[in-house]
Structure formats: C-alpha cells, structure tokens
C-alpha cells in the first residue's frame, strides 16, 4: 500500500511539474491582462528545440537552454503582435499554436532526433522520506527549478515594484497609464516571462520527463495550465493546487491499469480533460479575474 501511494505521488508530482512551470508563467501574464493561449505553442516549440539542441550538442543542459530560448522567441511573436501592433491576442495565440504544431510535426518527420535525457538527481536523506521523498527529492534535474520558480513568482507578485505595476496594468490599464506606467511594455514583459517558464516546461517534458520528441507531445497541456490558473482563482497557492490536481489526474489515468483497475481505455484518455472542464465550470465564476484580462489597451479609451 505504501509503495503504491509512493508511486502515485511520484507520478503525480512529476506530471504536475510540467503544468506548474507553464502555469506560473501564465499566472504572471494573466495578472498583467494577457490571456496567453499561445502557451501551448511555447511549450511545444521548446520541447522540439530542446530535443534537437541536446541531440546536436550531446548535452541535455545545452538543449534545455536552446528550448527556453525558442519559447522566448515564440513569446516575442505573441507579445509584439498583441501588445505592439495590437492585433487581437486570441487570434495571435491561435495562429501561433497552429504554426508551431505544423512546423514541429514537419521537422520531426524530416529530422532524426535522438535527444540526451537529464539523469535522475537524488537528494540524500530527503529522498528517503516515506511516500513523498521520491516525489519531491528524486527527480530529473530541471524539476528542482520549481523550488526557485515558486518563491520567485511570489516575490514578483507580492513584493516587487514590477509585479505591482503588472497587476495595476491588468486591473485598470487606463489608471496605470495615467500614473506613468508603460502599459503595453509591461504586458509584453509579462508574456516574455511566461515564455521563459513555458520553455522550461516544454524542455523538461521532452528531455527530462520523456526523453524523446513526438508530434503534438504537449497534448493540450498548455491549455490545462491556463485552466490551473483559472481554477486557482488567479492566486499562487491556487495555481499550484490546480497543477497538482490535473497532474494527479493524469497520473491516475496512467497508474490505474498498473494497479489492476480495468476501465474503458477511451475513458482513461479523456479523464484529465473531463476533470479540467468540470473544475473550470465549478470554479471559474467563483473568483474575480483581473479586471482587464483579455482586453486590449488604447490610450485615452474609456
């Protein structure tokens, strides 16, 4: 029983980590007023770039850096088209997702990629804690960036001037503009930040968690990360909880057959998405979103 619980906890945390990296970045972007649906494309692009980069260089660490850089490049497209040229951010996000999906599917069909995978890193002593030790302290190297990313996002949103300006932009951009805050610049910066963390998520997925790249391997995880932010009521603790919930659901889907539980395969496949939709329906209206989430900004508009 303890072994089964430890296995389920380890699987849940491992799968939740990919969602959580992206969700932390999306939280910051949404606090600034951008509903960044291109997080899916950022993750997929970085997953491919990390796999290819590690294949070419023979280093998972170099591949990881390449993956993060690729996601920031995707983020720059979203940021500049949406918050410099002022094209509808949803249209831009959808176009970016389709472009990255098509490009990576074509490239992986043309290129033989054999990426280097990060090794497991075990923290002596802590990894031996029953049930949760392996889940929290025996993971692939990029996983441990979470221990810095979570307090970093907390500090940004609660203590830094930049973070406070981001939230002012997301709540009332007109008032922020009058106060001298560069609204569109702050929104672009928030999207760049989201791109960096989404790049960590995608790179971790391909050369940390799985060790390979396949077409559409993110499988809508970017949208599930967005759902985690909404489920969490646009709070840091809630976002972490949402990522853990969805990651645990995915782990349960994978683990049930190993535990001898027989269910319809199609039901197991759709289970994480059903949980995502159900939780969004239950919680989306119970919390107040940032006042200008998803809305464009025009100076002087009311």
Secondary structure, DSSP 8 states (H G I E B T S, - for coil): -HHHHHHHHHHHHHHHHHHHHHHHHHHHHHHTT---TTHHHHHHHHHHHHHHHHHHHS-HHHHHHHHHHHHHHHHHHHHHHHHTS---HHHHHHHHHHHHHHHHHHHHHHS--------EEE-TTGGGSTTTHHHHHEEEGGGGGHHHHHHHHHHHHHT-HHHHHHHHHHH-HHHHHHTT--HHHHHHHHHHHHHHHHHHHHHHIIIIIISS--TTTTTTHHHHHHHHHHHTTT-HHHHHHHHHHHHHHHHHHHHTGGGT----HHHHHHHHHHHHHHHHHHHTTTS---TTTT----TT--
